[in-house]
Amino acid sequence: MKEANSGDRGSVAKGSVAPKDVDEYLAGVPEPARGTLNKVRAAIRSAAPPDATEAISYRIPAFKYKGRPLLWFAAFSKHCSLFPGSLSVMEAFKNELKDFDTSKGTIHFPLDKPLPAALVKKLVKARIKQNEDKKRR
């Protein structure tokens, strides 16, 4: 994993009011980032259980399952990000993430090139398992 500069903190979605849903967030994101995030969204959706829900959390899109967050994604001025919400999950996939810029809790990828769908699906499944393991304790 390459260490990313986290200086670019503001999401590119337009407006000073938090979007009401993921569709509204994405409508405010310019291309090519919108198309990239839609591909990431589709990969997350395909790996998440049918009863997982989309939400806006921290002013960016998130997926939740059984009331617990799975992960977040967003567009910024120079990159897109996926936030797995778990340092241990990122550590578990560090070899697969070595070609991407990362910083504490985030994976950066180009505005015009989504993360590989297979990797996104693995991250989703790992987060589901992690959340379920926490519930059992």
C-alpha positions, 0 to 999 in steps of 0.5 A: 500500500502506498501512503496517500496525502489526505490533504484533500478533505472536501467531497466534490458533491455540490451543495452546502446541505448534506445530500438526502440519499446516494442518488442525490450525492452522485447527481452532484458529482461531475464525470468521470468520477460519477461513473466511477463511483456508480461502478463501485456502488454496483460492485458493493451492491452485488456483494452485499446482502439483499437487505443491506441499505444505502445511506448518507453518513458523514455527508458521503454514501455508505452501505449499512447492514443490520444497522451497522456500517459496512463501508463508505465511498466518495469523490474528491477533486483529484481522486475517489475513495473507498473507506472500508471502516476497518484498519484490520480489513485494510491490513488483511488485503494489503497485498491487493491494495499495494498498487493503490494510494492508501492512508489511515482508513481510506483507499484512493483510486483515480477519478476515471478508474474504479477499484477492481470489482473483485477487490471491492466484493472481497472488502464488502464480504470481509466487512460483513464477516467482521460485523457479524463476528462483533455481534456474536461477542 
